[in-house]
Amino acid sequence: MNDQRAAVPSCHADVVAVDAPPGTPVVALVGNPNVGKSTLFNRLTGSGRDVGNWPGTTVAVGRALWTDEDLGQAVLLDLPGAVSLDPQSPDEELTRDLVSRPDPRDRPDLVVVVASAVHLARGLYLLRQVLEAEVPCLLAVTMGDVASRRGITVDADELAAAAGVPVVVVDPRRGAGARDLVRAVALSLQPGPAGLCGVDGCTCPRGDCSCDHDPLAGPVAAAGTDDEALARAEERFAWVAGATAVSVHRRHDARDTWSDRLDRVTTAPVVGPLVFLAVMWVVFQLTTTVAAPLQEWLDALVSGPVSAAATRLLDAVGLGGTWVQGLVVDGLIAGVGMLLTFVPLMAVMFALLSLLEDSGYLARAAVVTDRSMRAIGLPGRAFLPLVVGFGCNVPAISGTRVLPDARQRLLTVLLVPFTSCTARLTVYVLVATTFFGDRAGTVVFAMYVVSILFVIVVGRLLRSTLLRRMPDDPLVLDLPPYQLPMLRLVAAGSWRRLRGFLRTASGIIVVTVIVVWALSATPAPGSSGTFGQVPVQDSVYAATAGAVAPVFDPAGFGSWESTSALMVGFVAKEAIISSWAQTFATAEPQAADTPGSLGDALQISFTESSGGYPIPAVLAFLVFLLAYTPCVATLAAQRREVGLRWTLTGVGIQLVIAWTVAVVVFQVGRLIA
């Protein structure tokens, strides 16, 4: 073991850095998609990796310091899911490269192959390939409870004898068997022969085999002619068949589980999509109704006591009435504070999505929607990263690495920005509650339906123009069984997502708020006033937005207030709310009796800009918000995956489609209003 064992080469940009002493052993989790690998990683290390019920949830290498009294310290890697070490996609290639590097000293000290008891043969095939790479390994068998309900039991002792490696049965969700796994890893990492040869039941130490058979050759060495590759694959399948024959026992009287029976409804061609739409409508309806009282309370707290306390404090230190008060009260408190009032909304939404995810339903949603997409020619597996895009576009773009074909990845990267991320959700809710009242949940739900339609229609257009002759691979997905969500996992998943939202609010949003305030406080050329003492409508901020605003006149929201918010939205969609809060907090009232809330100000602004047709203008604004460029982080992710030229092409497509549809919505809406 060399001194670089705790480091992973810098060429893998998505590997999370971990400080570990030189010589710290490296343990890698390897397994098929959807076998509980990332859940096990979180259980062992206390980390917060995203987990999900579909391949591609893990598309980068997770890395954490694993500390335990029986183990000491080790660096634990969570590698992307792989069907085998014969890669069919970039994420599988990454796993193959990390496990079977040419120099044995650069490989993990131990590989824990995670396999599902329900589909043990698939995991054993991968185990055989890891053995061929001559990496010390052990086998962790998960989903034993699911297998038992299906009449399947796995004898760990018989499997260990047949496979020639230690076998541990573990339940990552509940933690059962975790201590046994820790002890097995600690034992395997001890100096001396690690594991057995594993060929034909051989019990010689790996690396010191004295039998007549040839030692297991690495995957690279096994590659040769087609006949040699076929012979090697047949040997693997025979080895897997032998191991499962002695260790897997099935009850002949086993019947379909209730999960199987429920799937006949939730994945049916007609009923399945209707169930999906109904479930998502309930999610958005609950989100808007449950979070509304908490939002109103936080809004009153921020705009009332918090702003008043800040003003009194600044008066006490002699800064009242200065530009500092404007920055603190009208900038930071109004901007960031307004955004933070949406924390309850995000918390409710993330909790509901985590419930659906942990129950196993979101995987069914992927299958149902995939069938609809494939009907118009979109690649089947492309829907997996698109599902992730409804949470955040950035990891969704990284998730395109699960696709085997470069043109499929390109198409999906161009479509991801049309999936409505949770950052847009905050703006949807603010606008919908302001203009539609009790129907806000239905309006928000409709925006997600429109998002799916955008993906389908734009995808079809791209397939028939820029991206012809693309392979159309079907979606192959092991559906996890339905299960009762675990409160701990739901809470952990919700907190991970909420923490990401708060991290954005405390980082890029703060910077954006300060820049917006500075531009709002700077007098435009030819206007009166001094820095910090100028009406916002006479500022550089308003003048810049006003120059662009006429572009949106045909869409009904050609005011500088709406235009400036959309300009800020290029940075982050959450910042739109902060921009509005700052703009209307510092604007001079139009009349003495003008209401002062943000909602009232928005109603006045849209009514004026639309010529008296605020509802069609609001709907056009929401459609434009949905379809135009998501944020700079998404653009950076696109540039990394497909290059600058295609990223700029995508931006052009998004802006043209967003403007065109917004104009159509407003003009048609005005005629029928």
C-alpha positions in Angstrom: 0.0 0.0 0.0 1.5 3.3 -1.0 1.1 6.7 0.6 -1.5 7.7 -2.0 -4.1 5.1 -1.1 -6.4 7.6 0.5 -6.5 9.8 -2.5 -8.5 9.4 -5.7 -7.0 10.8 -9.0 -8.1 14.3 -9.8 -9.3 13.4 -13.2 -12.5 12.3 -11.5 -13.9 15.8 -10.9 -17.0 14.6 -8.9 -15.1 12.7 -6.2 -15.8 14.4 -2.9 -12.6 15.3 -1.1 -12.0 13.8 2.3 -9.1 14.6 4.6 -7.5 11.2 5.6 -4.0 10.4 6.8 -1.7 8.8 4.3 -2.0 5.1 4.2 -5.7 5.0 5.3 -7.3 2.0 3.7 -9.8 2.5 0.9 -13.0 0.5 0.8 -15.3 0.7 -2.2 -19.0 -0.1 -2.4 -19.8 -1.6 -5.8 -23.1 -3.0 -7.0 -25.9 -3.0 -9.5 -28.2 0.0 -9.6 -31.0 0.1 -6.9 -29.6 -2.4 -4.5 -29.3 0.0 -1.5 -25.6 0.9 -2.0 -25.9 4.6 -1.3 -28.3 3.9 1.6 -25.6 1.6 3.1 -23.0 4.3 2.5 -25.1 6.8 4.4 -25.7 4.3 7.2 -22.0 3.5 7.7 -20.6 7.0 7.4 -23.5 9.2 8.5 -23.2 11.1 5.2 -26.1 12.6 3.2 -25.9 11.2 -0.3 -29.0 11.4 -2.3 -30.7 8.0 -2.6 -33.5 7.0 -5.0 -35.3 4.1 -6.5 -33.9 4.2 -10.0 -30.5 3.8 -11.7 -28.4 7.0 -12.0 -29.2 8.4 -8.5 -25.4 7.9 -7.9 -23.6 9.2 -10.9 -20.5 10.4 -9.2 -18.1 8.9 -6.6 -19.2 9.5 -3.0 -16.3 9.6 -0.5 -16.4 9.8 3.2 -14.2 9.0 6.2 -15.5 5.9 7.9 -14.7 5.7 11.6 -15.6 2.8 13.8 -14.3 1.3 17.0 -13.9 -2.2 15.4 -12.6 -0.8 12.1 -10.5 2.2 13.0 -10.5 4.5 10.0 -11.1 3.9 6.4 -12.1 5.9 3.3 -15.4 4.6 2.0 -16.2 5.1 -1.7 -19.7 4.9 -3.1 -19.2 4.1 -6.8 -21.9 4.5 -9.5 -24.2 1.6 -10.0 -22.9 -0.9 -12.6 -24.6 -3.9 -14.2 -21.1 -5.3 -14.9 -17.5 -4.1 -15.4 -18.1 -4.2 -19.2 -19.2 -0.5 -19.3 -22.1 0.6 -21.4 -22.2 4.2 -20.1 -19.8 6.7 -18.7 -20.8 6.1 -15.1 -20.2 2.3 -15.5 -16.9 3.1 -17.1 -15.9 5.2 -14.0 -16.7 2.3 -11.8 -14.7 -0.1 -14.0 -11.7 2.2 -14.0 -11.6 2.7 -10.3 -11.9 -1.0 -9.5 -9.6 -2.5 -12.1 -6.7 0.0 -12.5 -3.6 -1.5 -14.2 -1.5 -1.0 -11.1 -2.9 -3.0 -8.1 -1.5 -0.5 -5.7 -4.0 2.1 -7.1 -7.0 -0.1 -6.6 -9.2 -0.1 -3.4 -7.8 -2.2 -0.5 -11.2 -3.9 -0.4 -14.3 -3.9 -2.5 -17.7 -4.6 -0.9 -20.0 -5.9 -3.6 -23.6 -5.1 -2.7 -26.1 -7.5 -4.2 -29.9 -7.8 -3.9 -31.2 -11.1 -2.6 -34.2 -10.7 -5.0 -31.8 -10.7 -8.0 -28.8 -12.4 -6.6 -27.4 -13.7 -9.9 -26.9 -10.2 -11.2 -24.9 -9.2 -8.2 -22.8 -12.4 -8.4 -21.9 -11.8 -12.0 -20.4 -8.4 -10.9 -18.7 -10.2 -8.0 -17.1 -12.6 -10.3 -15.7 -9.7 -12.4 -14.3 -8.0 -9.3 -12.7 -11.3 -8.3 -11.1 -11.4 -11.8 -9.7 -8.0 -11.2 -7.8 -9.6 -8.2 -9.2 -7.1 -5.7 -9.9 -8.3 -2.2 -13.6 -8.3 -1.7 -16.6 -9.5 0.3 -20.3 -9.7 -0.5 -23.1 -7.8 1.2 -26.6 -9.2 0.5 -29.4 -6.7 0.9 -33.2 -6.8 0.5 -33.5 -10.1 2.3 -36.9 -9.1 3.7 -38.2 -8.3 0.2 -36.9 -11.7 -1.1 -38.5 -13.5 1.8 -41.9 -12.0 1.0 -41.4 -13.4 -2.6 -40.6 -16.9 -1.3 -36.8 -16.5 -1.7 -34.2 -17.2 1.0 -30.4 -17.0 0.7 -28.1 -19.1 2.8 -25.2 -16.9 3.6 -22.9 -19.7 4.7 -23.5 -21.8 1.6 -23.1 -18.7 -0.6 -19.8 -17.9 1.1 -18.5 -21.4 0.5 -19.6 -21.4 -3.1 -18.3 -17.9 -3.9 -15.1 -18.1 -1.9 -15.6 -14.7 -0.2 -17.1 -13.6 3.1 -20.9 -13.0 2.9 -22.8 -10.7 5.2 -26.6 -10.1 5.1 -27.4 -6.5 5.8 -30.5 -4.2 5.8 -29.2 -0.7 5.0 -32.6 1.0 5.7 -32.9 -0.4 9.3 -29.3 -1.0 10.1 -29.6 -4.8 10.7 -26.4 -6.6 10.0 -24.3 -3.4 9.9 -22.1 -4.5 12.8 -21.4 -7.8 11.1 -20.4 -5.9 8.0 -18.0 -3.7 9.9 -16.3 -6.7 11.5 -16.1 -8.5 8.2 -14.5 -5.4 6.6 -12.1 -5.0 9.5 -11.1 -8.7 9.3 -10.6 -8.4 5.5 -8.4 -5.4 5.9 -6.0 -7.1 8.3 -2.5 -7.9 6.9 -2.2 -11.2 5.2 -4.1 -13.0 2.5 -7.3 -11.2 2.0 -10.0 -13.5 0.7 -9.9 -16.7 -1.3 -9.1 -17.4 -4.9 -12.8 -18.1 -5.7 -12.4 -20.3 -8.8 -14.3 -23.6 -8.9 -14.5 -23.6 -5.1 -10.8 -23.2 -4.7 -9.8 -22.2 -1.1 -6.2 -21.0 -1.8 -5.4 -17.4 -0.7 -5.9 -15.0 -3.6 -2.6 -14.1 -5.2 -1.0 -17.3 -3.9 -3.0 -20.0 -5.6 -1.2 -23.3 -6.1 -4.0 -25.2 -7.9 -3.8 -26.4 -11.5 -6.4 -24.0 -12.8 -5.4 -20.6 -14.2 -5.7 -17.7 -11.7 -8.5 -15.3 -12.3 -7.4 -12.8 -14.9 -8.4 -9.1 -14.8 -11.1 -7.8 -17.1 -8.5 -6.1 -19.4 -6.5 -9.2 -19.7 -9.6 -11.3 -20.5 -10.4 -9.1 -23.4 -9.3 -10.7 -26.7 -11.1 -12.2 -29.6 -14.9 -12.4 -29.6 -14.6 -16.2 -29.0 -12.4 -15.6 -25.9 -14.8 -12.9 -24.6 -17.7 -15.3 -25.1 -15.9 -18.1 -23.4 -15.1 -15.9 -20.4 -18.8 -14.8 -20.2 -19.9 -18.4 -20.3 -17.5 -19.3 -17.5 -18.9 -16.4 -15.4 -22.5 -17.5 -16.0 -21.7 -21.1 -15.1 -20.0 -19.9 -11.9 -23.0 -17.8 -11.0 -25.4 -20.7 -11.7 -23.4 -22.9 -9.4 -23.3 -20.4 -6.6 -27.0 -19.7 -6.7 -28.0 -23.4 -7.1 -26.6 -24.2 -3.7 -27.5 -21.0 -1.8 -30.8 -19.7 -3.1 -33.9 -21.5 -2.1 -37.4 -20.8 -3.4 -40.8 -21.7 -2.1 -42.9 -23.3 -4.9 -46.1 -22.1 -3.3 -45.1 -18.4 -3.3 -47.7 -16.1 -4.6 -47.6 -12.5 -5.9 -47.1 -10.0 -3.2 -49.4 -7.1 -2.6 -46.7 -4.9 -4.2 -47.0 -6.9 -7.4 -50.8 -6.7 -7.4 -50.7 -2.9 -6.8 -48.2 -2.5 -9.7 -50.8 -3.9 -12.1 -52.8 -0.7 -11.4 -50.1 2.0 -10.9 -48.1 1.0 -14.0 -51.1 0.2 -16.3 -51.1 2.0 -19.7 -54.2 4.1 -19.0 -54.8 4.0 -15.3 -51.1 4.5 -14.4 -50.8 8.0 -15.9 -54.1 9.0 -14.3 -52.9 7.8 -10.9 -49.6 9.7 -11.4 -51.4 12.9 -12.2 -53.7 12.5 -9.2 -50.8 11.9 -6.8 -48.9 14.9 -8.0 -52.0 17.1 -7.8 -52.4 16.1 -4.1 -48.7 16.8 -3.5 -49.0 20.4 -4.8 -52.4 21.0 -3.2 -51.0 20.0 0.2 -47.9 22.0 -0.3 -49.7 25.2 -0.9 -52.4 24.8 1.8 -50.2 23.5 4.6 -47.4 25.9 4.1 -49.5 29.0 3.5 -50.2 29.9 7.2 -46.5 29.4 8.1 -45.4 31.6 5.2 -47.8 34.4 6.2 -46.5 34.3 9.7 -42.8 34.4 8.6 -43.6 37.2 6.1 -45.2 39.3 8.9 -42.2 38.5 11.2 -39.6 39.6 8.6 -41.4 42.7 7.3 -42.6 43.8 10.8 -40.6 43.1 14.0 -37.3 42.1 12.2 -37.2 45.2 9.9 -38.3 47.4 12.8 -35.6 46.0 15.1 -33.0 46.5 12.5 -34.1 50.1 11.9 -34.0 50.9 15.7 -30.6 49.3 16.0 -29.2 51.4 13.1 -30.8 54.5 14.5 -29.1 53.8 17.9 -25.6 53.6 16.3 -26.2 56.7 14.1 -26.7 55.0 10.8 -30.4 55.6 10.5 -31.4 57.2 7.2 -28.1 56.4 5.5 -27.3 54.0 2.7 -26.4 51.4 5.3 -30.0 51.3 6.4 -31.1 50.9 2.8 -28.7 48.0 2.3 -29.7 46.2 5.5 -33.4 46.8 5.6 -34.4 47.3 2.0 -31.7 45.0 0.7 -30.7 42.0 2.9 -33.8 41.8 5.1 -36.3 42.5 2.3 -34.6 40.3 -0.2 -33.2 37.3 1.7 -35.9 37.5 4.3 -38.7 37.2 1.8 -36.9 34.2 0.3 -36.6 32.5 3.7 -40.4 32.8 4.2 -40.6 30.0 1.6 -38.7 27.6 3.8 -41.9 26.0 5.1 -43.1 25.5 1.5 -39.8 23.8 0.6 -39.9 21.7 3.7 -43.4 20.4 3.0 -42.7 19.7 -0.6 -39.4 17.9 0.1 -41.1 15.8 2.9 -43.9 14.7 0.5 -41.4 13.8 -2.3 -39.3 11.9 0.2 -42.4 9.9 1.3 -43.1 9.0 -2.3 -39.5 8.1 -3.0 -39.0 5.9 0.1 -42.4 4.2 -0.5 -41.1 3.1 -4.0 -43.8 5.1 -6.0 -41.4 7.5 -7.8 -39.9 4.5 -9.6 -43.3 3.7 -10.9 -43.8 7.3 -12.0 -40.6 6.9 -14.1 -42.0 3.8 -15.8 -45.4 5.4 -16.4 -44.0 8.6 -17.9 -41.3 6.8 -19.8 -44.0 4.9 -21.7 -45.6 8.2 -22.8 -42.3 9.6 -23.9 -41.3 6.6 -25.9 -44.5 6.8 -27.8 -43.2 9.9 -29.5 -39.7 8.7 -30.0 -37.7 9.9 -27.0 -35.1 7.5 -25.6 -36.5 5.5 -22.7 -33.6 5.7 -20.2 -33.5 9.5 -20.7 -36.4 9.9 -18.4 -34.3 8.9 -15.4 -32.2 12.1 -15.2 -35.3 14.1 -16.3 -37.0 12.9 -13.1 -34.1 14.2 -11.1 -34.5 17.5 -12.9 -37.8 18.2 -11.2 -35.7 18.5 -8.0 -32.7 20.3 -9.4 -31.4 20.7 -12.9 -27.7 20.5 -12.0 -27.6 16.9 -10.7 -30.0 15.9 -13.5 -27.5 17.0 -16.1 -24.8 15.0 -14.4 -27.3 12.1 -14.3 -27.2 11.9 -18.1 -24.1 9.8 -17.7 -26.3 6.8 -17.2 -27.1 6.9 -20.9 -24.9 4.8 -23.2 -25.1 6.9 -26.4 -23.5 10.4 -26.7 -26.4 11.7 -28.7 -28.9 10.5 -26.1 -26.9 12.3 -23.5 -26.8 15.5 -25.6 -30.6 15.4 -26.2 -31.3 14.9 -22.5 -29.0 17.7 -21.4 -30.8 20.1 -23.7 -34.2 18.9 -22.3 -33.4 19.0 -18.6 -33.8 22.9 -18.4 -37.5 22.4 -19.3 -38.1 20.3 -16.2 -39.4 22.6 -13.5 -37.0 22.6 -10.6 -37.9 23.4 -7.0 -36.3 26.8 -7.3 -39.0 27.8 -9.7 -41.6 26.5 -7.3 -41.1 29.4 -4.9 -42.0 31.8 -7.6 -45.0 29.7 -8.8 -46.4 29.7 -5.3 -46.0 33.4 -4.7 -47.6 34.4 -8.0 -50.3 31.7 -7.8 -51.4 32.6 -4.3 -51.4 36.3 -5.2 -53.6 36.0 -8.3 -55.5 32.7 -7.9 -56.2 32.3 -4.2 -57.6 28.9 -3.3 -56.8 27.6 -6.8 -53.1 28.2 -6.3 -52.4 24.4 -5.8 -54.1 23.6 -9.1 -52.2 26.3 -10.9 -48.8 25.1 -9.6 -49.7 21.5 -10.6 -50.6 22.8 -14.1 -47.1 24.3 -14.4 -45.6 20.9 -13.8 -47.9 19.4 -16.4 -46.8 22.1 -18.8 -43.2 21.3 -18.0 -43.7 17.7 -19.1 -45.4 18.9 -22.3 -42.4 21.1 -23.0 -40.0 18.2 -22.6 -42.1 16.0 -24.9 -42.7 18.6 -27.6 -39.2 20.1 -27.6 -37.7 16.6 -27.5 -39.7 15.6 -30.5 -38.7 18.7 -32.4 -35.0 18.1 -31.7 -35.3 14.4 -32.6 -36.7 15.5 -36.0 -34.2 18.3 -36.7 -30.8 18.6 -34.9 -30.6 15.1 -33.5 -31.8 12.6 -36.1 -30.9 8.9 -36.3 -30.6 8.4 -32.5 -30.8 4.9 -31.0 -34.0 4.4 -29.0 -33.1 2.1 -26.1 -35.9 0.9 -23.8 -36.0 1.6 -20.1 -34.9 -1.4 -18.1 -35.6 -0.8 -14.4 -36.0 -3.1 -11.4 -39.0 -1.8 -9.6 -38.4 -1.8 -5.8 -41.3 -3.2 -3.7 -43.7 -0.8 -2.1 -42.8 -0.3 1.5 -43.8 1.8 4.5 -41.6 4.9 4.5 -39.2 5.2 7.4 -39.5 8.4 9.3 -35.7 8.7 9.7 -35.0 8.3 6.0 -37.8 10.7 5.0 -36.5 13.3 7.5 -32.9 12.8 6.3 -33.9 13.1 2.6 -36.0 16.2 3.3 -33.3 17.9 5.3 -30.7 17.2 2.6 -32.8 19.0 0.0 -33.8 21.8 2.3 -30.2 22.3 3.3 -29.3 22.7 -0.4 -32.0 25.3 -0.7 -30.8 27.2 2.3 -27.2 27.0 1.1 -28.3 28.7 -2.1 -30.1 31.4 -0.1 -27.1 32.1 2.1 -24.6 32.1 -0.8 -25.4 33.3 -4.3 -28.7 34.9 -3.2 -27.0 37.2 -0.7 -24.5 38.3 -3.4 -27.3 38.9 -5.9 -29.3 40.9 -3.3 -26.4 43.2 -2.7 -25.8 43.7 -6.4 -29.4 44.5 -7.0 -29.5 46.9 -4.1 -26.4 48.7 -5.3 -27.8 49.1 -8.8 -31.1 50.3 -7.3 -29.3 52.8 -5.1 -27.3 54.3 -8.0 -28.9 57.1 -9.9 -29.4 56.6 -13.6 -27.7 59.1 -15.9 -29.7 62.3 -16.2 -31.7 61.6 -13.0 -31.6 63.5 -9.8 -30.6 62.1 -6.4 -27.5 60.7 -4.8 -26.3 57.1 -4.1 -28.7 55.5 -1.7 -31.2 58.4 -1.9 -32.8 57.8 -5.3 -36.2 56.4 -6.1 -35.8 52.9 -7.5 -37.6 53.8 -10.7 -34.9 56.4 -11.4 -32.0 54.0 -10.7 -29.5 52.3 -13.0 -31.3 49.0 -12.1 -34.7 50.3 -13.5 -33.1 52.0 -16.5 -31.3 48.8 -17.5 -34.5 46.7 -17.1 -36.5 49.4 -18.8 -34.4 49.1 -21.9 -35.2 45.4 -22.2 -38.9 45.6 -21.1 -40.4 46.4 -24.5 -39.4 42.9 -25.7 -42.1 41.6 -23.3 -44.8 44.0 -24.2 -46.5 41.4 -26.5 -46.5 39.0 -23.6 -48.2 41.4 -21.3 -45.5 41.8 -18.7 -43.3 44.5 -20.3 -42.7 46.4 -17.0 -39.3 47.1 -15.8 -40.2 45.4 -12.5 -41.0 42.1 -14.1 -38.1 42.4 -16.6 -35.6 43.1 -13.9 -36.8 40.1 -11.9 -36.3 37.8 -15.0 -32.8 39.3 -15.5 -31.9 38.4 -12.0 -33.5 35.0 -12.5 -30.7 34.1 -14.9 -28.5 33.9 -11.8 -30.9 31.8 -9.7 -34.7 31.5 -9.9 -35.1 32.0 -6.2 -33.6 35.5 -6.6 -36.7 36.6 -8.5 -38.6 36.8 -5.2 -35.7 38.7 -3.6 -35.6 41.1 -6.6 -39.4 41.9 -6.3 -39.2 42.3 -2.6 -36.4 44.8 -2.9 -38.0 46.6 -5.9 -41.4 47.1 -4.3 -40.0 47.7 -0.8 -38.0 50.7 -2.0 -40.5 52.0 -4.6 -42.4 55.2 -3.8 -46.2 54.6 -3.4 -48.3 55.6 -6.4 -51.0 56.9 -4.1 -51.6 57.5 -0.4 -54.0 54.5 -0.2 -51.9 52.1 -2.2 -51.6 48.8 -0.2 -48.1 48.0 0.8 -47.8 44.2 0.5 -45.7 42.5 -2.2 -48.8 40.7 -3.5 -50.7 44.0 -3.9 -47.7 45.6 -5.7 -47.6 42.6 -8.1 -51.2 42.9 -8.9 -50.9 46.6 -9.7 -47.8 46.0 -11.8 -49.3 43.2 -13.9 -52.6 45.1 -14.4 -50.7 48.1 -15.7 -48.3 46.3 -18.0 -51.1 44.1 -19.5 -53.5 46.9 -20.2 -56.1 45.5 -17.8 -55.6 41.8 -18.5 -53.5 40.7 -15.5 -54.5 37.0 -15.5 -53.3 36.2 -19.1 -50.2 38.3 -18.4 -49.4 36.3 -15.2 -49.9 33.0 -17.0 -47.6 34.2 -19.8 -45.0 35.2 -17.2 -45.2 31.8 -15.5 -44.8 30.0 -18.8 -41.7 32.2 -19.7 -40.3 31.5 -16.2 -40.7 27.8 -16.8 -39.1 27.7 -20.2 -36.2 30.1 -20.2 -32.7 29.5 -19.0 -32.8 28.0 -15.4 -29.7 29.4 -13.7 -25.9 29.9 -14.1 -25.2 26.7 -12.2 -27.2 24.7 -14.8 -25.3 26.4 -17.6 -22.0 25.5 -16.0 -23.2 21.9 -15.7 -24.2 21.9 -19.4 -20.9 23.3 -20.5 -19.1 20.6 -18.6 -21.1 17.8 -20.1 -21.7 18.9 -23.8 -19.4 21.9 -24.3 -19.9 25.7 -24.9 -21.4 25.5 -28.4 -24.3 23.2 -27.5 -24.8 25.1 -24.2 -25.3 28.3 -26.1 -27.5 26.5 -28.6 -29.7 25.3 -25.7 -30.0 28.8 -24.3 -31.1 30.2 -27.7 -33.7 27.4 -28.0 -35.0 28.1 -24.5 -35.4 31.8 -25.0 -37.1 31.5 -28.4 -39.6 28.9 -27.1 -40.2 30.8 -23.8 -40.9 34.1 -25.6 -43.0 32.6 -28.3 -45.2 30.6 -26.0 -45.6 33.5 -23.6 -46.8 35.8 -26.3 -49.3 33.2 -27.6 -50.6 32.6 -24.1 -51.2 36.3 -23.4 -52.6 37.2 -26.8 -55.0 34.2 -26.8 -55.9 34.8 -23.1 -56.6 38.4 -23.7 -59.1 37.5 -26.5 -61.0 35.1 -24.4 -60.8 36.9 -21.1 
